[in-house]
Amino acid sequence: MHGDRADRADAILEIDLAGIAANWRLLARRVEPARCAAVVKADAYGLGALRVSAALAAAGCRLFFVATLDEGIALRDRLSSCCEIAVLNGPMPDTVEEFVAHRLVPVLNEPGQIAAWAAACHRHDALSAMLQVDTGMARLGLTPREFAALETVEPSRHENIRWRALLSHLACAD
């Protein structure tokens, strides 16, 4: 046997939290006056979501994206209440009240999620949400037809939703 397990590894990943924070600050300055967010889904892509998010929050990041409700809850337990946490997959059936309880912002991806969130908004007054439109990636988001149909819905059905952002995952960087 040769030494410890690190000696047998093909590679060792060293995570430079100060470097991650410096990169975020650089990007945040470049996109001003827009806000720069951090996507920390899938355990910050394997880097450790709690440690990476803490470093980014200390650097000034106030908007974080995760993929699932459980990721959002775990992050909410560690981040200051001044940080906004958005859940890209939106609320699954019967999870709306957990979003409210943990102060998570859903990214609404389909008409059923919008209806469920609008109903929650009538129970809890105004609540924040983001809306995702599918622009060709074919993963998450309203279809163009579903997005256009929002105009025909009674405005009063959505009046208590505080829309924070409209977003899409572009299918092509060009």
NUBATOR-665330 format. One record per atom (N, C-alpha, C): atom name; residue in one letter; z, y, x. Coordinates in steps of 0.2 Angstrom, whole numbers, plus 5000, padded with zeros to 4 digits. Example, Ala and Ser with C-alpha at 12.3 -4.5 7.8 and 13.67 -1.06 7.14 Angstrom:
2
N, a, 5039, 4972, 5066;
CA, a, 5039, 4978, 5062;
C, a, 5039, 4984, 5066;
N, s, 5035, 4989, 5064;
CA, s, 5036, 4995, 5068;
C, s, 5039, 5000, 5064;
//
This chain:
174
N, m, 5000, 4994, 5004;
CA, m, 5000, 5000, 5000;
C, m, 5000, 5006, 5004;
N, h, 4996, 5011, 5002;
CA, h, 4996, 5017, 5006;
C, h, 5000, 5023, 5002;
N, g, 5005, 5025, 5005;
CA, g, 5009, 5031, 5002;
C, g, 5010, 5031, 4995;
N, d, 5011, 5037, 4993;
CA, d, 5012, 5038, 4985;
C, d, 5005, 5039, 4982;
N, r, 5005, 5039, 4975;
CA, r, 4999, 5039, 4971;
C, r, 4995, 5045, 4973;
N, a, 4997, 5051, 4975;
CA, a, 4993, 5056, 4976;
C, a, 4988, 5055, 4982;
N, d, 4991, 5050, 4987;
CA, d, 4986, 5048, 4992;
C, d, 4980, 5044, 4990;
N, r, 4981, 5041, 4984;
CA, r, 4976, 5037, 4982;
C, r, 4971, 5040, 4977;
N, a, 4973, 5046, 4975;
CA, a, 4969, 5050, 4970;
C, a, 4962, 5052, 4973;
N, d, 4957, 5052, 4969;
CA, d, 4950, 5054, 4971;
C, d, 4950, 5062, 4972;
N, a, 4955, 5065, 4968;
CA, a, 4955, 5073, 4968;
C, a, 4962, 5075, 4965;
N, i, 4964, 5080, 4968;
CA, i, 4970, 5083, 4965;
C, i, 4968, 5090, 4963;
N, l, 4970, 5092, 4957;
CA, l, 4969, 5098, 4954;
C, l, 4975, 5103, 4955;
N, e, 4974, 5108, 4958;
CA, e, 4979, 5113, 4958;
C, e, 4977, 5119, 4954;
N, i, 4982, 5121, 4950;
CA, i, 4981, 5126, 4945;
C, i, 4984, 5133, 4947;
N, d, 4980, 5138, 4948;
CA, d, 4982, 5144, 4950;
C, d, 4983, 5149, 4944;
N, l, 4990, 5149, 4941;
CA, l, 4991, 5153, 4935;
C, l, 4990, 5160, 4937;
N, a, 4991, 5163, 4943;
CA, a, 4990, 5170, 4944;
C, a, 4983, 5171, 4944;
N, g, 4979, 5166, 4947;
CA, g, 4972, 5167, 4946;
C, g, 4969, 5167, 4939;
N, i, 4971, 5163, 4935;
CA, i, 4969, 5163, 4928;
C, i, 4971, 5169, 4925;
N, a, 4977, 5172, 4926;
CA, a, 4979, 5178, 4923;
C, a, 4975, 5184, 4926;
N, a, 4973, 5184, 4932;
CA, a, 4969, 5189, 4935;
C, a, 4962, 5189, 4932;
N, n, 4959, 5183, 4931;
CA, n, 4953, 5182, 4928;
C, n, 4953, 5185, 4921;
N, w, 4958, 5184, 4917;
CA, w, 4959, 5186, 4910;
C, w, 4959, 5194, 4910;
N, r, 4963, 5197, 4915;
CA, r, 4963, 5204, 4915;
C, r, 4957, 5207, 4917;
N, l, 4953, 5204, 4921;
CA, l, 4946, 5207, 4923;
C, l, 4942, 5206, 4917;
N, l, 4942, 5201, 4913;
CA, l, 4937, 5200, 4907;
C, l, 4940, 5205, 4902;
N, a, 4946, 5206, 4901;
CA, a, 4949, 5210, 4896;
C, a, 4946, 5218, 4897;
N, r, 4946, 5220, 4904;
CA, r, 4944, 5226, 4905;
C, r, 4937, 5227, 4904;
N, r, 4933, 5222, 4905;
CA, r, 4926, 5222, 4904;
C, r, 4923, 5222, 4897;
N, v, 4927, 5220, 4892;
CA, v, 4925, 5219, 4885;
C, v, 4928, 5225, 4881;
N, e, 4933, 5229, 4884;
CA, e, 4935, 5235, 4881;
C, e, 4930, 5239, 4878;
N, p, 4931, 5241, 4872;
CA, p, 4937, 5242, 4868;
C, p, 4939, 5235, 4864;
N, a, 4934, 5230, 4864;
CA, a, 4935, 5224, 4860;
C, a, 4941, 5220, 4864;
N, r, 4944, 5216, 4860;
CA, r, 4950, 5212, 4862;
C, r, 4947, 5206, 4866;
N, c, 4951, 5204, 4871;
CA, c, 4949, 5197, 4874;
C, c, 4954, 5192, 4873;
N, a, 4952, 5186, 4870;
CA, a, 4956, 5181, 4868;
C, a, 4956, 5175, 4873;
N, a, 4960, 5171, 4872;
CA, a, 4961, 5165, 4877;
C, a, 4960, 5158, 4872;
N, v, 4955, 5154, 4874;
CA, v, 4955, 5148, 4871;
C, v, 4958, 5143, 4875;
N, v, 4964, 5140, 4872;
CA, v, 4968, 5135, 4875;
C, v, 4969, 5128, 4872;
N, k, 4963, 5127, 4868;
CA, k, 4963, 5120, 4864;
C, k, 4963, 5115, 4869;
N, a, 4964, 5109, 4867;
CA, a, 4964, 5103, 4871;
C, a, 4969, 5103, 4877;
N, d, 4975, 5106, 4876;
CA, d, 4980, 5107, 4882;
C, d, 4977, 5112, 4887;
N, a, 4973, 5117, 4885;
CA, a, 4970, 5122, 4889;
C, a, 4965, 5118, 4893;
N, y, 4961, 5114, 4890;
CA, y, 4956, 5110, 4894;
C, y, 4959, 5106, 4899;
N, g, 4965, 5103, 4898;
CA, g, 4968, 5099, 4903;
C, g, 4972, 5103, 4908;
N, l, 4973, 5109, 4908;
CA, l, 4977, 5113, 4913;
C, l, 4984, 5114, 4911;
N, g, 4986, 5112, 4904;
CA, g, 4993, 5113, 4902;
C, g, 4993, 5120, 4898;
N, a, 4992, 5119, 4891;
CA, a, 4992, 5125, 4887;
C, a, 4998, 5129, 4887;
N, l, 5004, 5126, 4887;
CA, l, 5010, 5130, 4887;
C, l, 5011, 5134, 4893;
N, r, 5009, 5131, 4899;
CA, r, 5010, 5135, 4905;
C, r, 5004, 5141, 4906;
N, v, 4998, 5139, 4904;
CA, v, 4993, 5143, 4904;
C, v, 4994, 5149, 4899;
N, s, 4996, 5147, 4893;
CA, s, 4997, 5153, 4888;
C, s, 5002, 5157, 4890;
N, a, 5008, 5155, 4893;
CA, a, 5013, 5159, 4895;
C, a, 5011, 5164, 4900;
N, a, 5007, 5162, 4905;
CA, a, 5004, 5166, 4911;
C, a, 5000, 5171, 4908;
N, l, 4995, 5169, 4903;
CA, l, 4991, 5174, 4900;
C, l, 4995, 5179, 4895;
N, a, 5000, 5177, 4892;
CA, a, 5004, 5182, 4888;
C, a, 5007, 5187, 4892;
N, a, 5010, 5184, 4898;
CA, a, 5013, 5189, 4903;
C, a, 5008, 5194, 4906;
N, a, 5001, 5192, 4906;
CA, a, 4996, 5196, 4908;
C, a, 4994, 5201, 4903;
N, g, 4996, 5200, 4897;
CA, g, 4994, 5205, 4891;
C, g, 4990, 5202, 4886;
N, c, 4988, 5195, 4886;
CA, c, 4984, 5192, 4881;
C, c, 4988, 5192, 4875;
N, r, 4985, 5193, 4869;
CA, r, 4989, 5193, 4863;
C, r, 4985, 5189, 4857;
N, l, 4980, 5186, 4859;
CA, l, 4976, 5182, 4854;
C, l, 4974, 5175, 4858;
N, f, 4976, 5170, 4855;
CA, f, 4975, 5163, 4857;
C, f, 4972, 5159, 4852;
N, f, 4967, 5155, 4854;
CA, f, 4964, 5150, 4850;
C, f, 4965, 5143, 4852;
N, v, 4967, 5139, 4847;
CA, v, 4968, 5132, 4848;
C, v, 4964, 5128, 4843;
N, a, 4963, 5122, 4843;
CA, a, 4959, 5118, 4839;
C, a, 4962, 5115, 4833;
N, t, 4969, 5113, 4833;
CA, t, 4972, 5110, 4828;
C, t, 4979, 5113, 4826;
N, l, 4981, 5112, 4820;
CA, l, 4987, 5114, 4817;
C, l, 4993, 5112, 4822;
N, d, 4993, 5106, 4825;
CA, d, 4999, 5104, 4829;
C, d, 4998, 5108, 4836;
N, e, 4993, 5109, 4838;
CA, e, 4992, 5113, 4844;
C, e, 4995, 5120, 4843;
N, g, 4993, 5123, 4837;
CA, g, 4996, 5130, 4835;
C, g, 5003, 5130, 4834;
N, i, 5006, 5125, 4831;
CA, i, 5013, 5124, 4831;
C, i, 5017, 5124, 4837;
N, a, 5014, 5120, 4842;
CA, a, 5017, 5119, 4848;
C, a, 5017, 5126, 4852;
N, l, 5011, 5129, 4852;
CA, l, 5011, 5136, 4855;
C, l, 5015, 5141, 4852;
N, r, 5016, 5141, 4845;
CA, r, 5020, 5146, 4842;
C, r, 5027, 5145, 4844;
N, d, 5029, 5139, 4845;
CA, d, 5036, 5138, 4847;
C, d, 5037, 5141, 4854;
N, r, 5032, 5143, 4858;
CA, r, 5033, 5145, 4865;
C, r, 5031, 5152, 4866;
N, l, 5027, 5155, 4862;
CA, l, 5024, 5162, 4862;
C, l, 5028, 5167, 4858;
N, s, 5028, 5173, 4860;
CA, s, 5031, 5178, 4857;
C, s, 5028, 5179, 4850;
N, s, 5032, 5182, 4845;
CA, s, 5029, 5183, 4839;
C, s, 5024, 5189, 4839;
N, c, 5023, 5193, 4844;
CA, c, 5018, 5198, 4845;
C, c, 5011, 5195, 4846;
N, c, 5011, 5188, 4848;
CA, c, 5005, 5185, 4850;
C, c, 5002, 5182, 4843;
N, e, 4995, 5182, 4842;
CA, e, 4992, 5179, 4837;
C, e, 4989, 5173, 4839;
N, i, 4990, 5168, 4835;
CA, i, 4987, 5161, 4836;
C, i, 4982, 5159, 4831;
N, a, 4976, 5158, 4832;
CA, a, 4971, 5156, 4828;
C, a, 4969, 5149, 4829;
N, v, 4968, 5145, 4823;
CA, v, 4967, 5138, 4823;
C, v, 4960, 5137, 4821;
N, l, 4956, 5135, 4826;
CA, l, 4948, 5134, 4825;
C, l, 4946, 5129, 4819;
N, n, 4950, 5124, 4819;
CA, n, 4948, 5119, 4813;
C, n, 4950, 5121, 4806;
N, g, 4954, 5126, 4806;
CA, g, 4956, 5129, 4799;
C, g, 4961, 5124, 4796;
N, p, 4963, 5125, 4790;
CA, p, 4968, 5121, 4787;
C, p, 4965, 5115, 4783;
N, m, 4968, 5109, 4785;
CA, m, 4966, 5103, 4782;
C, m, 4969, 5103, 4775;
N, p, 4967, 5099, 4770;
CA, p, 4971, 5099, 4764;
C, p, 4978, 5098, 4765;
N, d, 4982, 5102, 4761;
CA, d, 4989, 5101, 4760;
C, d, 4993, 5104, 4767;
N, t, 4989, 5108, 4771;
CA, t, 4993, 5111, 4777;
C, t, 4993, 5118, 4776;
N, v, 4991, 5121, 4771;
CA, v, 4991, 5129, 4771;
C, v, 4998, 5131, 4772;
N, e, 5003, 5128, 4768;
CA, e, 5010, 5131, 4769;
C, e, 5013, 5131, 4776;
N, e, 5010, 5126, 4780;
CA, e, 5012, 5125, 4787;
C, e, 5009, 5131, 4791;
N, f, 5003, 5133, 4790;
CA, f, 5000, 5138, 4793;
C, f, 5004, 5145, 4792;
N, v, 5006, 5146, 4785;
CA, v, 5010, 5151, 4783;
C, v, 5017, 5151, 4787;
N, a, 5020, 5146, 4787;
CA, a, 5027, 5145, 4790;
C, a, 5027, 5146, 4797;
N, h, 5022, 5144, 4801;
CA, h, 5022, 5145, 4808;
C, h, 5018, 5151, 4810;
N, r, 5016, 5156, 4805;
CA, r, 5012, 5162, 4807;
C, r, 5006, 5161, 4811;
N, l, 5002, 5156, 4808;
CA, l, 4996, 5154, 4812;
C, l, 4990, 5157, 4808;
N, v, 4985, 5159, 4811;
CA, v, 4979, 5162, 4808;
C, v, 4973, 5156, 4807;
N, p, 4972, 5155, 4801;
CA, p, 4966, 5149, 4801;
C, p, 4959, 5152, 4802;
N, v, 4955, 5149, 4805;
CA, v, 4948, 5150, 4805;
C, v, 4945, 5146, 4800;
N, l, 4943, 5149, 4795;
CA, l, 4940, 5146, 4789;
C, l, 4933, 5144, 4790;
N, n, 4932, 5138, 4789;
CA, n, 4925, 5135, 4791;
C, n, 4921, 5132, 4785;
N, e, 4924, 5132, 4779;
CA, e, 4920, 5129, 4773;
C, e, 4923, 5132, 4767;
N, p, 4919, 5132, 4761;
CA, p, 4922, 5135, 4755;
C, p, 4928, 5133, 4752;
N, g, 4930, 5126, 4753;
CA, g, 4936, 5124, 4751;
C, g, 4942, 5127, 4755;
N, q, 4941, 5128, 4761;
CA, q, 4947, 5131, 4765;
C, q, 4948, 5138, 4763;
N, i, 4942, 5142, 4761;
CA, i, 4943, 5149, 4759;
C, i, 4946, 5149, 4752;
N, a, 4945, 5145, 4748;
CA, a, 4948, 5144, 4741;
C, a, 4955, 5143, 4742;
N, a, 4957, 5138, 4746;
CA, a, 4964, 5136, 4747;
C, a, 4968, 5142, 4750;
N, w, 4965, 5146, 4755;
CA, w, 4968, 5151, 4758;
C, w, 4969, 5157, 4754;
N, a, 4964, 5158, 4750;
CA, a, 4964, 5164, 4745;
C, a, 4970, 5162, 4740;
N, a, 4971, 5156, 4738;
CA, a, 4976, 5154, 4733;
C, a, 4983, 5156, 4737;
N, a, 4984, 5154, 4743;
CA, a, 4990, 5155, 4747;
C, a, 4991, 5163, 4747;
N, c, 4986, 5167, 4748;
CA, c, 4987, 5174, 4749;
C, c, 4989, 5177, 4742;
N, h, 4988, 5174, 4737;
CA, h, 4991, 5176, 4730;
C, h, 4998, 5174, 4729;
N, r, 5000, 5169, 4733;
CA, r, 5007, 5167, 4732;
C, r, 5011, 5171, 4737;
N, h, 5008, 5173, 4743;
CA, h, 5012, 5176, 4749;
C, h, 5010, 5183, 4750;
N, d, 5007, 5186, 4746;
CA, d, 5003, 5193, 4747;
C, d, 4998, 5192, 4752;
N, a, 4996, 5197, 4756;
CA, a, 4990, 5197, 4760;
C, a, 4992, 5192, 4766;
N, l, 4987, 5188, 4768;
CA, l, 4988, 5184, 4774;
C, l, 4981, 5185, 4779;
N, s, 4982, 5184, 4785;
CA, s, 4976, 5185, 4789;
C, s, 4972, 5179, 4790;
N, a, 4966, 5179, 4791;
CA, a, 4961, 5174, 4792;
C, a, 4955, 5176, 4796;
N, m, 4952, 5171, 4799;
CA, m, 4945, 5173, 4802;
C, m, 4940, 5168, 4799;
N, l, 4934, 5170, 4799;
CA, l, 4929, 5167, 4795;
C, l, 4924, 5165, 4801;
N, q, 4922, 5158, 4801;
CA, q, 4917, 5156, 4805;
C, q, 4910, 5154, 4802;
N, v, 4905, 5156, 4804;
CA, v, 4898, 5155, 4802;
C, v, 4894, 5150, 4807;
N, d, 4891, 5145, 4804;
CA, d, 4887, 5141, 4809;
C, d, 4880, 5144, 4810;
N, t, 4879, 5146, 4816;
CA, t, 4873, 5149, 4818;
C, t, 4868, 5144, 4822;
N, g, 4869, 5138, 4821;
CA, g, 4865, 5133, 4824;
C, g, 4868, 5127, 4828;
N, m, 4874, 5128, 4829;
CA, m, 4878, 5123, 4833;
C, m, 4879, 5117, 4829;
N, a, 4879, 5118, 4823;
CA, a, 4880, 5112, 4818;
C, a, 4887, 5108, 4819;
N, r, 4892, 5112, 4820;
CA, r, 4899, 5109, 4821;
C, r, 4904, 5112, 4816;
N, l, 4906, 5118, 4816;
CA, l, 4910, 5121, 4812;
C, l, 4907, 5127, 4809;
N, g, 4909, 5129, 4803;
CA, g, 4907, 5135, 4800;
C, g, 4903, 5135, 4794;
N, l, 4903, 5140, 4790;
CA, l, 4899, 5141, 4784;
C, l, 4892, 5140, 4786;
N, t, 4888, 5137, 4781;
CA, t, 4881, 5137, 4782;
C, t, 4878, 5144, 4780;
N, p, 4872, 5146, 4782;
CA, p, 4870, 5153, 4780;
C, p, 4870, 5153, 4772;
N, r, 4868, 5148, 4768;
CA, r, 4869, 5148, 4761;
C, r, 4876, 5149, 4758;
N, e, 4881, 5146, 4761;
CA, e, 4888, 5147, 4759;
C, e, 4890, 5154, 4761;
N, f, 4888, 5156, 4767;
CA, f, 4890, 5163, 4769;
C, f, 4887, 5168, 4764;
N, a, 4881, 5167, 4762;
CA, a, 4878, 5172, 4757;
C, a, 4881, 5171, 4750;
N, a, 4883, 5165, 4748;
CA, a, 4886, 5164, 4742;
C, a, 4893, 5168, 4741;
N, l, 4896, 5170, 4747;
CA, l, 4903, 5174, 4747;
C, l, 4902, 5180, 4743;
N, e, 4896, 5183, 4744;
CA, e, 4894, 5190, 4740;
C, e, 4894, 5189, 4733;
N, t, 4893, 5183, 4730;
CA, t, 4892, 5182, 4723;
C, t, 4899, 5181, 4720;
N, v, 4904, 5179, 4724;
CA, v, 4911, 5177, 4722;
C, v, 4914, 5183, 4720;
N, e, 4918, 5183, 4714;
CA, e, 4922, 5189, 4712;
C, e, 4926, 5192, 4718;
N, p, 4925, 5198, 4720;
CA, p, 4929, 5201, 4725;
C, p, 4937, 5200, 4725;
N, s, 4939, 5200, 4719;
CA, s, 4946, 5199, 4718;
C, s, 4949, 5192, 4720;
N, r, 4944, 5187, 4720;
CA, r, 4947, 5181, 4723;
C, r, 4949, 5181, 4730;
N, h, 4946, 5186, 4734;
CA, h, 4947, 5186, 4741;
C, h, 4951, 5192, 4743;
N, e, 4953, 5196, 4739;
CA, e, 4955, 5203, 4740;
C, e, 4962, 5203, 4744;
N, n, 4966, 5197, 4744;
CA, n, 4972, 5197, 4748;
C, n, 4971, 5194, 4755;
N, i, 4965, 5192, 4756;
CA, i, 4964, 5189, 4763;
C, i, 4962, 5195, 4768;
N, r, 4966, 5196, 4773;
CA, r, 4965, 5201, 4778;
C, r, 4961, 5198, 4783;
N, w, 4954, 5199, 4783;
CA, w, 4949, 5196, 4787;
C, w, 4950, 5199, 4794;
N, r, 4952, 5195, 4799;
CA, r, 4953, 5198, 4806;
C, r, 4947, 5197, 4810;
N, a, 4942, 5193, 4809;
CA, a, 4936, 5192, 4813;
C, a, 4931, 5188, 4810;
N, l, 4925, 5189, 4811;
CA, l, 4919, 5184, 4810;
C, l, 4917, 5181, 4816;
N, l, 4916, 5175, 4816;
CA, l, 4915, 5172, 4823;
C, l, 4910, 5166, 4822;
N, s, 4907, 5164, 4827;
CA, s, 4902, 5159, 4827;
C, s, 4902, 5155, 4834;
N, h, 4900, 5149, 4835;
CA, h, 4899, 5146, 4841;
C, h, 4892, 5146, 4842;
N, l, 4889, 5150, 4847;
CA, l, 4882, 5150, 4848;
C, l, 4879, 5143, 4851;
N, a, 4874, 5141, 4848;
CA, a, 4870, 5135, 4850;
C, a, 4867, 5136, 4857;
N, c, 4865, 5142, 4859;
CA, c, 4862, 5143, 4865;
C, c, 4864, 5150, 4868;
N, a, 4866, 5149, 4874;
CA, a, 4868, 5155, 4878;
C, a, 4863, 5161, 4878;
N, d, 4857, 5159, 4877;
CA, d, 4851, 5164, 4878;
C, d, 4851, 5168, 4871;
//
